[in-house]
Each structure stands twice: as structure tokens, then as C-alpha cells.
Amino acid sequence: MKKLILSFVALLAIAVSAKQPNIVLVITDDQGYGDLGCTGNLVIKTPNVDKLANESVWLSDYHVAPTCSPTRAALISGHWTNRTGVWHTIMG
């Protein structure tokens, strides 16, 4: 049993010492899908957001709610928006 625990601790130490990626999550509010140059808008110029989108992971199949609080609750919890219990924008 001691060998098993020691092996687990050694494996955990190796995993923790591995370099972790930096994650920056950008969430915008009150924006439609076609409001950015990277999604095909030819009128609105968004060069910095376009560059960021081209160098990043794009969550194209992530579905949002019409207001920000249910969207954030779904993203943070990993649950479908209707299952989070957050229905409206939280004032505060």
C-alpha cells in the first residue's frame, strides 16, 4: 500500500511541475455573432480582436443566453443554461 501511495504522490508531483498554459477568457456583452471582422463583418473594423481570434481557441459551438448572467453561470458551472438556476441578469 505504501508503494501505491508513494507512486501516486510521485506521479502527482510530476504532473504539478509540468508547465501550465495561460488562459485568458474574453466574454463580451450585447454583441452579435456578425459584429466582428473575424466573423465576416466588412463594415466594423476590429483588427485587434481579429488578431486575438486568429491566435486563439475559438468556442464556435458554445451557446449563450440572451443576457450575461445566465451565460456566465453556464460557462462557470459547465451546465446547460436552463439548468443553472440563473434566469435573469443579476443587478449589483
N, C-alpha and C positions, 0 to 999 in steps of 0.2 A: 504494500500500500504506500509505503514511503517513497518507493521508486516512481510510482504513478504520480504522486503529488509533486515530487521533485521535477519530473518530466513536464508536467503541466505548467509549473512555475517557470521553468526554463523556456518553454515554448511561448508563454505569455510575455516574458521579458524580451524575447526576440521580436515578437510582434509589436510591442510598445516602442522598441528602439527604431523600428522602420520609419522612414521619413513619411510624414502625413502630408497630404495635399492641402493647399489653402483653398477654402471655399468661400466665395462671395455670392450671396443670393440677392439678386436685384428684382424687386417687385414694384411695379408701377400701378397707380390707381387711375381710374377713369380714362383708360386708353383702349382703343380698339385694336384688333389684330393688324389691320392695314395702316396704322398710323406711323409706322417706321419705314425708313428706306430699305432696311433689310427684309421687310415683308412685302415689298413691291410698291410702296408709295413713291411716286415720282415728283410730287409737289413739295412735301415737307422734307427738308434736308436734316438728317440725323447722322452725320459722319462718325461721331464718337461712339454712339450706341451701335451703329452698324459694324464698326471695327470690333467692339466688345463682343457682339453677337457672333462674328466670324471666327473669333478666337476662343469661343466658349462652348459649353454644352448647352444645347437649346432644348427646353422642355416643350416640344411641339404638341404632345398629346396630353398635357396637363390641363384639366378642365377646371374652370373657376366659377365662382358665384357672381351675381351682379354687383355685390358690394364687397368691400375689402375684408371685413372681419370674418365672414364665413370662409372666404378664400384662404386667409392666413390660418384659421383653425384647421382646415382640411390639410394644408401643407405641413403644418407642425405635427398634427396627430397621425397623418397617413390614412385617415378615413375619408370616405366619400362625404361631400359637403353636407348632405342631409342627415348624416349620422353623427355629426359633431355636436349637435345641440345649439350651435350658434346660428341664429336665423337672421339677425339684423346687424347693422353697423353699431358697434359699441361706442357710445358717446363718452368722452372723458377727456 
